Amino acid sequence: MLAIRDLVKVYPGPVAALQGVNLDVPRGMFGLLGPNGAGKTTLMRVVAGLLEPTSGSVSLDGVEITERPEKLWPVLGYLPQDFGFYPHLTGEQMLTYLLKLKGVSAPGGMKALCGELLERVNLSFAAKRKVKGYSGGMKQRLGIAQAIAGNPKLLIVDEPTAGLDPEERLRFYRILSELAADRTVILSTHIVEDVAVLCPSFAVIRGGKLLAVTTPREARDVLSGAIYEGNVEVEAFETMRRERCVTQAYLVDQKNRVRVFEPEGSPPDGFTSVTPTLEDAYLVLMHGKMPRLSSSQATESLAVAGGVS
C-alpha cells in the first residue's frame, strides 16, 4: 500500500502545486486523472523521490520514504511524461545503457536481460533498429522496458498514452494490465478513456487538490437518470452552455449533439435520458456539480479527499 499524507508542494512565486493531498493507493492499477496543470506530474515526482515536498509524507508498505527516497528507488519503476532517448542508439543499446545507469543486476548477463525485457514489451523485432526510427508507441514500450527492470513493487507511468494512435494505445493498455497483476501501478493521465479501460479505482485532481476518490462504476452510477442528450441549433448552443451543465457537444449535420447534466430531471425540450459515461462524470466533477457518491466507502474517500460541492 502506498500512503500519501498531507502532501504540500509550493514552488517559488508562490505556486501551490499540491495542497494537502491525502491518498491511499492499493495494489493493482490505480488512476490519477486530471487536466493538464492539475498537479499530477508534481505528485508523481514527489512519490518517486525526485522532488522534495514542502510538507507531508509518503510511505510504501509502512516504510516512510519522503526523507530517504533511496529506500524506494530499488523497488521503483518510473516512466516520466518526457523520456529522452539517444536516437543514434539501437533499442537494445539504449536499454542496456539505461539499465546500467539504474544499477540493475543481470546474473544471466545484460544481453539476456535486455532480450527478456524487449520480448515482454513486444519489441524484440526492433532490438537492432535505431531508436530514431521508432514510433511513439515503440518509444513508450522501450520506456516501460526500462521501468520494469528489476521487477519493481511500484510502477509509475505519467501520461503514457498521450500522442499514441489507437492501435498503439490498445497495445499499451494490454502491457499495463499485465504489469498490474502483481504490483502497484499508478497511471497518471488526462485521458478519461485510459482510466475507463484500465483502472478499478481512481482519483481526480485539479488545482493541486483531490476532488474525488472513486471507481468508474460508482462515478457513472451516481449520474444515473441525470444525463440527457439532444440536438441544439448552432445559434442556441452558447446560451445553453451558459445556462446548463454541458458535458459533451459535437457538431452533426449543422446541429450540435449535446449532453447535459440535469439532476432535477428537467432537461431541455427534445432531450432524452441516456446512460452516463465516465467522461460525463469527469466533466460534471470539473464543473463542481458532482453529487455525493452513494456507497459509504466512496463517501468516506471523498471526505478524505476534500469532498466536492
Secondary structure, DSSP 4 states (H G I P E B T S, - for coil): -EEEEEEEEEETTTEEEEEEEEEEE-SEEEEEE--TTSSHHHHHHHHTTSS--SEEEEEETTEE-SS-GGGTGGGEEEE-SS----TTSBHHHHHHHHHHHHT---TT-HHHHHHHHHHHTT-GGGTTSBGGG--HHHHHHHHHHHHTTT--SEEEEESTTTT--HHHHHHHHHHHHHHGGGSEEEEEES-HHHHHHH-SEEEEEETTEEEEEE-HHHHHHTTTT-EEEEEEEHHHHHHHHHHSEEEEEEEETTEEEEEEE-TTS-PPTT-EE----HHHHHHHHHTT-PPPPSSHHHHHHHHHHT---
